[in-house]
Amino acid sequence: KEFGEEIADLVEGVTKISIFENQAKANSKAENFRKLILATSKDIRVLLVKLADRLHNMRTIDAISQIEKKERIAKETMEIYAPLADRMGMHIIRDELEDLSFKVLNNNARVLIKNRLDEIKDDKVNSFNSISLQFSKLLNDKKINSKIIGREKTPFSIWRKVQKKRISLEQISDIIGFRIILDSVEDCYKALGAFHKEWNCIPGKFKDYISSPKINKYQSLHTSIIGPNRRPIEIQLRTLQMHEYAERGIASHWKYKSSEKFNSLTWKEYDWLADLVEIIEKNDNPEHSYEYTKLQMFQENVFCFTPKGSVIKLPKDATPIDFAYAVHTKVGDHAIACKINGKDSELQSILRNGDVVDITTSKNKSPSLHWIPITKTGKARSAIRKYWYKKGEEKAQRIKKYNTTLWISLTDKPGKLGEITTLLGQHSLNISSVEMKEKSKEYINFKFNL
């Protein structure tokens, strides 16, 4: 009555999540994830409110006295809420959620890294200031307006890098991070050219996320150079709008479209959430859907076309099988062949940006279980498993047959094996194979597959 239907819906969505969280102990991580996605599917702002709520819970987690409960909440935050914040481009919230969880789950490692960062802080600040002056001078000489800010790695991101790359803390600490905010996309590329002309760039470290944004819509130019201090320096170049999106993700959207009602925002922007809901609703096994939805959330994209020109967005290294399932589950289930850019191709081929894909189907065809390791989308994997799971249930209802293995130890006397096979036959059992497994002086061990 007081705040209107829209606010009531948001409160209801967040309340639903809070109710299942109170039962969380009994549920698996996958089941909690499933309920969270379904509760937020109606309005993505429910997820924003829930992330803010979880952030508040993590900031006040020291009020909980039970260590086991604290660890369970921190683990759930690290495995479910931090990745969702990342998927929505909300890096500030992701970093804080990860750091607060890290403090609960591995405080010794966090303290060690923080102490090391504090030791090198003064040196780092002096170094940052002197390099910033050189960068500013270079860009001013080129008449490029810029704002330079430092990028400090979080203890958790440093720890993850140490674990992943098997390197020492010292090797990471000497990389200084710079974010350079520029007036336009054109200035971003001009500044990149200026840096590469002045200092040697490190091969393999350049990434253009402006022309090919990350799956969570993040945009920036990333490069690493051997800077004026003869040490590696990481640089990110972006416009102010890109910077605000990188910090606050989809929450920054309303700053630029504040007059727009949420419901009129195109669902396309949040189609990943719709995909997660579809997988979860079709999948009876929460463990499977958790695996598939994680796949769906964190993959870079290629864009392919149907023969009629519709765009199909797929993860990197996707196959025509993924394409077929993205068009429609029935197209995937009955796919027998494909053409890529007019040429006959294998269904297992890897698709590239801009490929035009034409799928041939047959009603008599079923999807192959061998496709599961080849496919890259959660939707395809989920649909293939679902198809065969249903087929299995139908078959089980038609014929109540099952396979089993029987191990029998027989005395080493003539006719004993014949007696056993006769006995099995009298009980309507079919022997598919018999193997002699071991032999001693008095006994022979047989394995019957029935």
Stockholm file with secondary structure:
# STOCKHOLM 1.0

chainA/1-450         KEFGEEIADLVEGVTKISIFENQAKANSKAENFRKLILATSKDIRVLLVKLADRLHNMRTIDAISQIEKKERIAKETMEIYAPLADRMGMHIIRDELEDLSFKVLNNNARVLIKNRLDEIKDDKVNSFNSISLQFSKLLNDKKINSKIIGREKTPFSIWRKVQKKRISLEQISDIIGFRIILDSVEDCYKALGAFHKEWNCIPGKFKDYISSPKINKYQSLHTSIIGPNRRPIEIQLRTLQMHEYAERGIASHWKYKSSEKFNSLTWKEYDWLADLVEIIEKNDNPEHSYEYTKLQMFQENVFCFTPKGSVIKLPKDATPIDFAYAVHTKVGDHAIACKINGKDSELQSILRNGDVVDITTSKNKSPSLHWIPITKTGKARSAIRKYWYKKGEEKAQRIKKYNTTLWISLTDKPGKLGEITTLLGQHSLNISSVEMKEKSKEYINFKFNL
#=GR chainA/1-450 SS CCSCHHHHHHHHHHHHHHHHHHTTTTSCHHHHHHHHHHHHTTCHHHHHHHHHHHHHHHHTGGGCCCHHHHHHHHHHIIIIIHHHHHHTTCHHHHHHHHHHHHHHHCHHHHHHHHHHHHHHHHHHHHHHHHHHHHHHHHHHHTTCCEEEEEECCCHHHHHHHHHHHTCCHHHHHTCEEEEEEESSHHHHHHHHHHHHHHSCBCTTCCEETTTSCCTTCCCCEEEEEECTTSSEEEEEEEEHHHHHHHHHGGGGHHHHSTTSCGGGSCGGGGHHHHHHHHHHHHCSCHHHHHHHHHHHHSCCEEEEECTTCCEEEEETTCCHHHHHHHHCHHHHHTEEEEEETTEEECTTCCCCTTCBEEEEECTTCCCCGGGTTTCCCHHHHHHHHHHHHHHHHHHHHHCCCCCCEEEEEEESCTTHHHHHHHHHHHTTCCCCEEEEEEECSSEEEEEEEC
#=GC SS_cons         CCSCHHHHHHHHHHHHHHHHHHTTTTSCHHHHHHHHHHHHTTCHHHHHHHHHHHHHHHHTGGGCCCHHHHHHHHHHIIIIIHHHHHHTTCHHHHHHHHHHHHHHHCHHHHHHHHHHHHHHHHHHHHHHHHHHHHHHHHHHHTTCCEEEEEECCCHHHHHHHHHHHTCCHHHHHTCEEEEEEESSHHHHHHHHHHHHHHSCBCTTCCEETTTSCCTTCCCCEEEEEECTTSSEEEEEEEEHHHHHHHHHGGGGHHHHSTTSCGGGSCGGGGHHHHHHHHHHHHCSCHHHHHHHHHHHHSCCEEEEECTTCCEEEEETTCCHHHHHHHHCHHHHHTEEEEEETTEEECTTCCCCTTCBEEEEECTTCCCCGGGTTTCCCHHHHHHHHHHHHHHHHHHHHHCCCCCCEEEEEEESCTTHHHHHHHHHHHTTCCCCEEEEEEECSSEEEEEEEC
//
